[in-house]
Amino acid sequence: MVYAELFHFLAGETTTVTNMGIIYTSSPVFIILISYFFFKEKINLSKILGLIICLVGVFIIIIKGDLNLLINLQFTIGDLWMLAAAIGWALYSIYLFWN
C-alpha cells in the first residue's frame, strides 16, 4: 500500500486536509461500483440507499450548504490525487475480500 501514502502526500501539497477527508469518504461508493461492474455483485436497495446518502453527504459538506459554491466549485490536482487514493483503497478492499 505504498501508493496510498504517496497519493496522500501529493494531495496534501495542493489541497486542504478537509477536502482530503471528504473525498476519501467516497471509497464505499467506489467499492460498490467496482464490485458491480467487474465482479457482477448485485446491488440491493440498502446499498443504493447507502450510496445515495454517501454522495449527498459528501456534496453537502463540500458546498457547505451553499449551492453557489457547487456552481463555482474548483478542483485542484490534490483533489484528483485523493480521488485516486479513494479508488485505490476501494480496489485494495475488494482484493482483500476476494482473496
C-alpha positions as CSV (number, residue, x, y, z in Angstrom):
1,M,0.0,0.0,0.0
2,V,2.9,2.3,-0.7
3,Y,0.9,4.1,-3.3
4,A,-1.7,5.2,-0.8
5,E,0.9,7.2,1.3
6,L,2.3,8.7,-1.9
7,F,-1.1,9.8,-3.2
8,H,-2.0,11.3,0.2
9,F,1.3,13.2,0.3
10,L,0.9,14.5,-3.2
11,A,-2.7,15.6,-2.5
12,G,-1.6,17.4,0.7
13,E,0.6,19.6,-1.3
14,T,-2.2,21.3,-3.1
15,T,-5.5,20.8,-1.3
16,T,-6.8,21.2,2.2
17,V,-7.0,18.5,4.8
18,T,-10.8,18.9,4.9
19,N,-11.1,18.2,1.1
20,M,-8.8,15.2,1.5
21,G,-11.0,13.7,4.2
22,I,-14.2,14.5,2.4
23,I,-13.0,13.0,-0.9
24,Y,-11.6,9.9,0.9
25,T,-15.1,9.2,2.3
26,S,-16.2,8.3,-1.2
27,S,-14.3,5.0,-1.0
28,P,-17.5,3.0,-0.2
29,V,-19.1,4.3,-3.4
30,F,-16.2,3.0,-5.5
31,I,-16.3,-0.3,-3.7
32,I,-19.9,-0.8,-4.6
33,L,-19.5,0.4,-8.2
34,I,-16.3,-1.6,-8.9
35,S,-17.8,-4.8,-7.4
36,Y,-20.9,-4.4,-9.6
37,F,-19.1,-3.7,-12.9
38,F,-16.2,-6.1,-12.5
39,F,-17.5,-8.9,-10.3
40,K,-21.2,-8.7,-11.2
41,E,-22.1,-8.3,-7.5
42,K,-25.8,-7.4,-7.1
43,I,-26.6,-4.0,-5.7
44,N,-29.6,-4.3,-3.4
45,L,-31.8,-1.5,-2.0
46,S,-29.7,-0.9,1.1
47,K,-26.5,-0.5,-1.0
48,I,-28.3,2.0,-3.3
49,L,-29.6,4.0,-0.3
50,G,-26.2,4.0,1.3
51,L,-24.6,5.1,-2.0
52,I,-27.1,8.0,-2.3
53,I,-26.7,9.1,1.3
54,C,-22.9,9.0,1.0
55,L,-22.9,11.1,-2.2
56,V,-25.4,13.6,-0.9
57,G,-23.5,13.9,2.4
58,V,-20.2,14.5,0.6
59,F,-21.7,17.1,-1.7
60,I,-23.4,18.9,1.2
61,I,-20.2,19.1,3.1
62,I,-18.2,20.2,0.1
63,I,-20.6,23.0,-0.8
64,K,-21.2,23.9,2.9
65,G,-24.9,24.1,2.2
66,D,-24.4,26.9,-0.4
67,L,-25.5,26.0,-3.9
68,N,-23.4,28.8,-5.3
69,L,-20.3,27.0,-4.1
70,L,-21.3,24.0,-6.2
71,I,-21.6,26.1,-9.3
72,N,-18.2,27.7,-8.7
73,L,-16.6,24.6,-7.4
74,Q,-12.9,24.3,-8.5
75,F,-10.8,21.2,-8.1
76,T,-7.1,21.2,-7.5
77,I,-4.7,18.5,-8.6
78,G,-4.6,17.4,-4.9
79,D,-8.3,16.6,-5.1
80,L,-7.6,14.3,-8.0
81,W,-4.8,12.6,-6.1
82,M,-7.2,12.0,-3.3
83,L,-9.8,10.6,-5.7
84,A,-7.1,8.2,-7.0
85,A,-6.3,7.2,-3.3
86,A,-10.0,6.6,-2.7
87,I,-10.2,4.4,-5.8
88,G,-7.0,2.6,-4.8
89,W,-8.4,1.9,-1.3
90,A,-11.6,0.5,-2.9
91,L,-9.6,-1.8,-5.2
92,Y,-7.5,-2.9,-2.2
93,S,-10.6,-3.6,-0.1
94,I,-12.2,-5.7,-2.9
95,Y,-8.9,-7.6,-3.4
96,L,-8.9,-8.5,0.3
97,F,-12.5,-9.7,0.1
98,W,-11.9,-11.9,-2.9
99,N,-8.6,-13.4,-1.8
